[in-house]
Amino acid sequence: MLQSLHVKNLALIDETEVTFGEGLNILTGETGAGKSIIIGSISLALGAKADKEMIRTGAEYGLVELIFTVDQPKQLEAVRELELPIEDGLVILQRKIMPGRSVCKVCGETVTARQLKQLAEILIDIHGQHEHQSLLQPGRQLAILDAYAGGEITACKEELQKSYRQYRRIVEELSEHETDEETRKREIALAQFECQEITEAELTVGEDEEAEQTYRKLVNGQKIKEALSAAYGLCGYEDTGVGSHIGRALREIRSVSTYDEQLQELERQLLDIDSLLNDYNRAVADYLSELEFDEALFDRTEKRLNLINHLKSKYGGTIEEILAYRNEAEQMLNKYSDYATYRMKLEEQADTLKKESLILCERMSALRRQSAEALAEEMRNALADLNFQEVAFEIRVVSDVEAMSGNGYDRVAFMISVNAGEALRELAQVASGGELSRIMLALKTVLADKDEIETLIFDEIDTGISGKTAWKVSEKMGILGRAHQLICITHLPQIVAMADTHFCIEKRVEDNRAVTDIRRLDEPESIEELARMLGGASITENVRNNAKEMKDLARNTKQY
């Protein structure tokens, strides 16, 4: 459930915080007061595209923060599967919007906008005032039917997608190797040459690094000899070498070390230095005695490096990549050595996988037809509750084997007739905007029991609805609010009367700037706001009584 919303420096909002309640939360206000900003800010916090123009003029950033409580086991498991933090059932989402970038956080941990959207799909369902148009898309209708069908069809679809992916991979492989005999001969000859060239090189992993080290030493042999000889002279025991100075220092301190234990310690330290210097000089002398330019070794090393670098330029940047290239070439030779058998095996695999996929498609189609009948029956009842008096509703599942995909081979069409005697037609040919809004609400109601998402947001989906129909819609939302948290922006008094919690969004001018605020209304204030919506410019006592009567009627309706 969405506990609270905190917004700062966003459009007309300076800073505001809203604490939502259970059941039906209603947001009302005058046109232009900024109601859409509230829903828009929630969408931003959930990963919607951010525009720097939304930052309030003069502010450096905009901030939106949502706090959700998650107590349903399936939702908790889904959040954990995303490997996102959750603290004692609380999920805190924060998005800071700055010019050129935005920062998204979940419980203080920075996440991507994509992760935020994945989390949003678990926590909340936002239904905008234009979303009902998506009902006209056959793909959306198929998704709704599958959502209603539930776990059995989901498991079947996962199995189908796995089988279909394997089938498509083999079909693509067959297509890639659809070559004539002459082309295959050329490819075989090239692969044989490449394999032979790499094999004859007898490469060993790591030998290139060893060869490069040997080559560097040989090429720079004279420079090494000069530098090391100079170092040996400076550290030696002849003339002005460091060793002669250390020897004299050792003799001097030894002559007085018997007088003080501290001097004896200094003598021991100097002896250690003298010993280390002796070891160093012996090592340098040994290195210099062995330092000779071996022309034969240099020639062999240079040729080996040239060969390795030549192969790297053709087959890969490392010896491992060169050897892997040879393995791939050998695999291709194995395929082409008995090409007819190779293709036959692939074709058999493709045929088997296609049959498996078609069987799964058929099973999915049967499940969809079964679910279509049940969903259509529930939809007819739900639509009748929403004042569709003579409604006929049917869900058709049309199968086409040639259209097989990882989603099956069905096309789903929602068919409806809203007037007696009229033939069933697809939604796009029949339904008006107001009718689509009610159809979408009916779907939400029917699917609510199967939906793990606890919080639903409706942004003015009551477009085109009035009168008795508006009251029917209000009743349906009251019922939906028993099992879900609803947050709804509306202009209909009938829906406002059904509110469990009522908020008013107001715009005022402060320091010559427009500011939008939102505040929770108590019972008298809610009745006054409802009266404003009923009465227009002037609010009489009769209008207030009417508003109070609507609230009482709604309260009685919710008790049944």
N, C-alpha and C positions, 0 to 999 in steps of 0.2 A: 504494500500500500504506500502511496505517496504521502509522506508525513508533512513535508514543508517545502516551500519554494522561496529562495532568496535571490533578489535581482538588484543589481547596482549598475548605474551609468549605462542604461540600455534604452535607446530611443527617447521616449518621453518620461521614462522612469528614472528618478534620481536614486532612490533606494527604497525598497519595500520588501516585506516578508509576509508570507501567507502560510498559515497552518491549516491543512485540509482535514476534514472529518471522514468518518465512514459513510457508506451509502451514497446518496445523491448530493453532490456539491454543485450549486448553481452560481454562475457568474453573470451579472447583469450590469447595465450602464447605458448611458446615452450613446447614440451613434458618434463615433470619433473619439470616444473617451479613452480608447486604448485597450479594448478587450482582446484584440488579436495579438497584442504585444505579449500578453501573459502566456497564451498558448505558444506563441512563437519563441518565447524565452525557454519554455520547457523543451521544445524541439531542439533549440540550440544546445542545451545542456546534454541532450541525448545524441549529439553528433551531426545535426543538420548543418548545411553549408553556412558559414559565417561571413558576413560582409562588414568591412570596417565602417561603412556608412551607418551601421546600427549603433555604433558607440555614441553616446550622448555628446553633443557639441561641447567642447572644452575639456572633456575627460580624456585621460590617457588610455583607459581600458574600460571594457564592459565585463561584468561578472554575473554568472548564473550558477546557483547551487541548488541541488535537489537532494532530499534525504528520503530514502525508502526503507521501510521495514519489510523484511522477507522472512516468512515463517513457514511457507509451504515447502515440504521436502523436495519436490521436483524442481521448484525454482532455485532452491539452495544448491542442489546438485548441478543444475545447469550453469549457475554462476561460477561454481568451483571448477567445472570443466573448462571454462574460459581462462582459468588460472588468474582470476582477478581477486583482489582482497575483499574480505567482508568481515565486519567487526560486530560480533554479538547480534547477528541478524540485521545489522544496519548496513546499508549501502549508500555512501555519500558521493555524489557526482558533482564535480566542479569544472566549469569551463571559463577560462579567462581569455577574452577576445581583445587583441591588440592589433594595430595597423600592420598588416602583412603576415600575421600569424596568430595562432591561438594555442592555448595549452589546456589539455584535458587531463583530469585526475579522477581516480576512483579511490576513495579512502586514503587520500594523500599520495597515492602512487601514480606517476605520470603514465598515461596510456595513449594509444592512437585513436583517431576519430572512428576508425573501422571497429576497434574493440568496443568503443562506446556505443556504436550502432548495434553491435551484436548483443550487448548488455540490455539495450533498450527493448529489443525484441522479446526479452525474457520478462521485463518488468512492467511494460506499459504498452497500450495500444491506442494510438492517436488517430481519430477518424475526423478528417477535415471536411469543410463544407463542400468541397469539390470531389472528395474521394469516392462518393457514390457513383461517379462516372466510370470508375474502374470496373463496376459491375457489368458494363457493356462489353468487356473484353472476354472472349471465350477462354483465354488462358487463366484469367482471374476466376472465372466460374468453375473451371476444373480444379483449381487450388482450393476453393471453398468446399467443393464436394469431397475432395481428398481429406481436408481437415475434419469434416464431419465423419467420414468413414473411420478415421482414427488409426490405431496402432497396427491393425492387420494389414491395411493397405500400405502403411508406411514401411513395414518390414518387407512386404512384397516388392515395393518400389526400390528399396535398397538392394535387394537381390537382383532385380532387373538391371539396375544401373551398373552393377558390377559385371554382369554377364554381357550387357550391351557394349560397355567400354572395351572388353576383351574382343568382342566381335568386330567392332570398328577398327581396332588396332590391327587385327589380322587382315581385314579388307584393305586397309591403307598399305600394309606391307606387301600384299599381292599386287596392288596398283603400282607401287614403287618399283617392283621387279618385273613389271610387264615389258620386257625388252625382247628384241628379235635375236636370232642366233648369232648374227655377225657382231652385234653389240656385246653380247655375252662373251664371245671369243676375245674381243679386245679387252674387256674388263678382267677376264681370267688371266690373259697374258700380263697385264699391268700388275695384278695382284701377285702373280708368281714372281715377277721381277722384284717387287717391293719386299716380299717375304725373304727372297734369296739375299737381297742386298743387306737387310737388317740381320739376318741369321749369320751371314759370313762375317759380319763385324764383331760377332761374339762379345756383345756388350755386357758389362757388369754394372749393376746399380752402384753409384758412388765413385766409379773410376774416373769420371770426368773431373770431379773436384780434386782427386789426388793428382791427376795429370796436370791440371792447371797450377797446382801448388809446386810441383816439380819444375814445370816450365818457367814459372816466375823466378824460382831460385837459380836456374841455369842462366836465364837471360840476364839476371842482375848479379851474377857471380863476382865480377870485378868490383862492383860497387860495394857488395857485401864484404869482400876481402879488405878493401881500403878502410871501410868504417870500423870493422872489427879489429883490425891491426892498430888503428889509432886508439880505440878504447882499451886495448890490451896494454899499450904503452902508458896510457894515463893511469891505469890501475896497477901497473907492475911495481917491482921492488928495485928497479934500477933508476939512477939519476933522480929526476923529480917526480917519479910515479907516486901515486897515492900509497902504495904498499910500503915504500921506503919511509914515508912520513909516519905511517901507523907504527912501523917497527921502532922508530926513534921515540914516539910517544909512549909506546909500551915499555921501553927501557926506562924512561924517565919516571913513570908512575910506579914501576916495580921497585925502584930504589927507595921509595918512601911508603909503600903500601903496608909495611909491617907496623907502622906507627898508628894506624887507624883502620877499623873494620870497614868503614865506609869507603876508604881508599881501596881496600881489597875488592869490594864489590865493583868499583869502577874499573879495576884491573881486569876482573873477570869479563865485564862487558866488552872491554877493548880486545881481549883475547878472542871472544866470540866473533867480533867484527873481523879480526885478522884471519881467523879460520875461514869465515865465509868468503873473504877476499881471495884467499888461497884457492878455495874450491872454484870460485868464479874464474880465476886466471887459468887454472888447469883445464876447465871446460872450454874456455876460449881457445887455448893452445891446441886442444884436441880437434876442435871444429876447424881451425885454420889449417891443421896438418892434413885433414881429409878434404879440404875445399879445393877441388880440381875441376876444371871444365872438361866434361866428358862429351865429346862431339857426337859420338854414336848415340848416347842416351838422349842428347838434345834433339837429334834428328828423329829418333823413334817417337819421342814425346810430341814433337811438333806435328808429325804426320798423324799420330793417333788423335790429337786434338782437332786437327783439320777434318778427319773422318767423322768424329763425333759431332762437330758443329755442322758439318754438311748434312748429316742425318737429322739433326735437330731442326735445321731449316726446312726440311721436307716433311718430317713426320711428327714433330712435337718438341716443345721447349725443354723437356727433360728426358733422361734415359727411360724412366718409367713410362712416359707417354709414347716413346718410340716403340717400346716392347708391347704396349697395349695396342698400338696401331697394327703391329704385326699380327697380334691375336685376332683382331677384327678382320684383317685381310685373309687369314687362314680360315676363319669361319665362313667368309664369303666364298672361298674356294671350295669348302666342303659343300655349301649349298649348290654351287654351280657344277660340282663334279657329278651330281646326279640331280639335275635341275627338275626333271619331270617328277621324280619322287618327292622332292622338296615342295613343289607347287601342289602336288596332290595331297600331301599331309596338311598344308595350310588350308587348302580348300575344304578338306574334311573337317578340320577344326572350325572353320568359319561356318560350315553348314550345321555342325552340331550346336555351336553357340547361337546361331540364328534360330534354330528350332527351340532351344532352351528359352531364348528371349521371347519368342512368340507364345510359348506356353505360359510364361509369366505375364505377358501382356493380356492374354486371354483370361487368366485368373484375376488380374487387376480389373479388367473390363467387367467381369461378373460381379466383383465386389462393388464396383462403382454403380452398376445397375441396381443392385440390391440397396445400396445406400441412397441412391437417387430417389427411389420410391419412398423410403422412410423420411428423407429430408423434405421432399415435396409435400408429403402429408403434414409434417410439422409446420412447414412454411405456409400452407393454406390456412391452418388454424391461427398462426401468428398474424398473418395478413388480415384475417377476418377480425381479429382483436384490434387491428389498427384501422378499422372502418373501411376495408375493402369489402363491400357488401356482396358483390357477385363475382368474386375473384376465382379464376381457374389458374392453377400453377402446376407446371410439369417440368421435370428435368430430363432431357434427352441425352443419351450417351450413344454417339455414332462412332463406330470403329472403322478404321482404314489401315489394313496391313501395310500398305505402301508408306504410311506415315509413321512407322515405328521409330521410337526414340527411347532414351532412357526414362522417359515419363510415361511410356506406354504407347498405344496407337489410337487413343480415344479423343474425340472432340466432344466437349460438353456444352450444351445450350440450355439456358434458362428460358422457358417458354411461359408466357402469361397472357391472360385475357382479363381485363378489369371491368368489362361490361357484359351483361348477359347476352348470349347469342353470337358474340364475336369469336372468331377463330383464334386459337393460340398462336401467338407470334413471339419472336425473339424480343428480349427487353429493349434492344436498340430501336426497334420499330414501333414500340408501343408506349413505354413509360415516359412520363414527364419528370421534371426535376423533383417536384414534391413527392411523386409516387416512388421515384428511385430512393429518396431519403427514407421513406417508410419501409421499402423493401430491404434496404441496408439495415435498418433498425431491427426488422424482423429477423434477419440473418444473425445479427449480433446476439439477439435474445435466444434464438435456437441453439447457437453455437456456444453460448455462455457456459453451459454445464460441462462442455468438453474443453473449454479454454482454461489453461493454467494461469493466464495473465489476470491479475487481480484488479488492476487499475485501467479503466477505459476513459478516454477523453473524447468528447463530442463537441466539435467546433461549428455551431450553427447549422446542424444537419436538418433543422426543422424548416428549411427554406421551402416556401410554397405550401405550407400547411396552416390551416386555420380552423376555427369553429369546433364542431364535434370531433373531427379528426384529430385536432390538436389535443383534446382531452384524452382520446384513446392513446395517442403517442405518450402523453404524460403518464397515464396508467402503466404503460409498458415499461417506461423508464423507471418508474417506482418499483416495479417487480424486479427489473434487472439490478436495481440498486440493493436488493436484499442479499445477493451473493457476491456483488462486486462493488468496488469503489468507482463511482462515476463522477467525472468533472465535466460540466456542460456549460457552454456559453449559449444563451438563448435569448430570443425576443418574445417568446410566447408566454403570456401570463399563466396559462394552464400548466406548463412545465415548471415555471417558477414556484407555483403553489405547492408542488410536490417535493420541494427541496428539503433535505435533511439539514443542510448547512447552506446559508445564503451569503454571498459576497457581492459587494457593490464596487464597481470600478468607476472612478470619478476623475475628471480632468479639471485642474485649477491653474491659476496664474500666480506665480511667486517670483518676485524680483524681475518682472517683465518676461518670464519664461514659463512655458507650459509644462506642467508636471502631472503625471498620472499616478494615482494612489489606489490601493485596493484595501477594503476593510470588511471585516465580518459583521453581519447585521444580527441584532437580537430580534426577538419575535415582533415587537412593535415596529422596529425599523424595517423588517422584512415586509410587513403588511403595508407600510407606507410606500415602499419601493414598488410593490405589486400594484398598489393603487395608482401610482404614477404611470405605470405601464398600461393600466386600464383606462385612466381618465384623461391622459394627454395634458393639455396646457393647465387646466384647472382641476383640482382634486376636491370634490365635495364629500360630505359625510356619507352620502349614499354610495359613492365610489369606494370609500374606505370600508364600509359595511360589506360591499360586494367582494372586496379583496379578502376580508376576514372570512366571509362565507366560503370563498374558494379554498382558503387554507384549511378550514374545518373539513370541507368535503374531501380534500386530498388526504388529510390525516385519517379520516374514516376509511378511505379507499385502501390506504397502505396497511390497515389493520387486518384486512381480509387476505 
